[in-house]
Amino acid sequence: MNVTTEQLFTEARTASAYLPTPVPEATLRELYELTKWGPTASNSSPMRLIFVTSDEARAKLVPCMAPGGNQAKVGQAPVTAIVGMDMAFYEHLPRLYPQVDFRKMFIDNPARVPDAALRNSSLQGGYLMLAARALGLDCGPMGGFNAAAVDAAFWSGTTVRTNFICTLGKADPAGVRPRNPRLSFEEACQVL
């Protein structure tokens, strides 16, 4: 794989519309296989994914999205990733990080769980988008959705809660907006 920084960052845009090009399950598996290697605190790996590809699943997700643009994006995208966070991620720590008993730290102090789950699943969601771009897919991350409705429709009976939603596929060039500005180094950074 010959991936450039342009493909990952400077030339990539948030997708707002998609071509009707399907994304094979093999690509989704490859996407996860790349994503899983990104670092998280204590290798906690709390991200859980549901790849919405069927018309039936899409019909359940669209009403959970904010009316208008987000509903249209999810309705059109070949794949929508529901990026979840397992609130019982620490149960896997004895296997994922056997060097230290971090499981006990979360069991003894459950108030630590929400921040750790959100922080680390968000990191993994970022890796997911970079891996998708590396594989030639475009991404449309979004936060406009009813989390309780998504949780009820897709994670019911589990310890997983929705973090964010991200459409995946080949962007329709007609729906790609010009690059918006970013903060400069001086505005966003300090070197101490």
Order of alpha helices (4+ residues) and beta strands (2+ residues): alpha-beta-alpha-alpha-beta-alpha-alpha-alpha-beta-alpha-beta-alpha
